[in-house]
């Protein structure tokens, strides 16, 4: 079951990329910091958490990248988390931004 959920999420991202030109902006591309630590997922997902953020709207890759850096700094420096809390985010520019990525547990899953 967990593999099916992970595979389905990956398929959606790949199809969105192929059909709509959605691309995933890597953590390195938006200037993200290295995580202090990681909690790797076991063999797969048992569920997925869909979450929203509050903050300023961004409409360009430069503005959304800045929002990502701001959010990561808040999560790490103010909340004491090991990294940005989310695995992936969708910016106001319609692009997908990598947070913790595929193999790391998000902060909202615990």
C-alpha positions as a printed Julia matrix, in Angstrom:
110×3 Matrix{Float64}:
  0.0    0.0     0.0
  2.74   2.47    0.97
  4.61   1.78   -2.25
  1.43   2.47   -4.24
  0.99   5.86   -2.54
  4.61   6.85   -3.17
  4.43   5.61   -6.75
  1.18   7.52   -7.31
  2.67  10.78   -6.01
  5.73  10.34   -8.21
  3.52   9.57  -11.21
  1.48  12.75  -10.63
  4.64  14.88  -10.51
  6.09  13.25  -13.62
  2.82  13.58  -15.54
  2.44  17.2   -14.48
  5.95  17.83  -15.72
  5.31  16.13  -19.06
  1.86  17.59  -19.71
  1.97  21.01  -18.1
  5.69  21.74  -18.02
  5.81  21.72  -14.21
  9.35  21.32  -13.0
 10.76  20.55   -9.59
 13.12  23.24   -8.33
 15.79  21.42   -6.31
 16.82  22.53   -2.85
 20.19  23.55   -4.28
 18.48  25.66   -6.97
 16.49  27.7    -4.44
 19.53  28.07   -2.16
 18.43  25.8     0.68
 20.67  25.03    3.62
 21.86  21.54    4.47
 19.66  19.75    7.0
 21.04  19.41   10.54
 19.81  15.79   10.61
 17.42  13.46    8.76
 14.78  10.92    9.7
 14.69   8.56    6.76
 11.42   6.93    5.82
 11.31   3.2     6.36
 10.31   1.08    3.39
  7.59   3.41    2.18
  4.72   5.68    3.02
  1.75   4.66    5.09
  0.08   8.04    4.54
  0.77  11.47    3.09
  0.18  14.79    4.84
 -1.12  17.63    2.68
 -0.47  20.94    4.4
 -0.62  24.61    3.56
  1.57  27.51    4.57
  0.8   31.07    5.53
  2.9   33.84    4.16
  3.49  36.23    1.32
  2.42  35.27   -2.19
  5.19  34.74   -4.74
  4.81  34.78   -8.51
  8.38  34.35   -9.8
 11.04  31.73   -9.19
 13.27  34.35   -7.55
 10.51  35.47   -5.15
  9.43  31.89   -4.37
 13.04  30.86   -3.77
 13.34  33.7    -1.27
 10.13  32.52    0.42
 11.6   29.02    0.64
 14.78  30.35    2.28
 12.73  32.45    4.7
 10.54  29.48    5.62
 13.53  27.19    6.07
 15.26  29.75    8.3
 12.12  30.1    10.43
 11.7   26.33   10.76
 15.37  25.74   11.61
 16.3   28.85   13.6
 13.06  29.71   15.41
 11.34  26.33   15.75
 14.54  24.32   16.16
 13.67  21.81   13.43
 16.4   20.02   11.51
 15.26  21.42    8.14
 12.31  23.0     6.38
  9.25  21.1     7.56
  7.81  20.08    4.19
  8.91  17.5     1.64
  7.66  19.51   -1.37
  5.91  22.85   -1.8
  4.05  24.46   -4.68
  4.93  28.1    -5.23
  2.62  30.83   -6.45
  4.53  30.59   -9.73
  3.11  27.06  -10.21
  6.44  25.29   -9.79
  7.19  22.52   -7.3
  9.96  23.25   -4.79
 11.88  20.45   -3.12
 11.99  20.67    0.66
 13.14  17.55    2.51
 12.58  15.47   -0.61
 11.26  11.95   -1.12
 13.11   9.84    1.44
 12.94  12.01    4.57
 10.05  12.25    7.02
  8.41  15.67    7.07
  8.02  17.61   10.32
  4.21  17.39   10.26
  4.16  13.59   10.07
  5.23  13.03   13.67
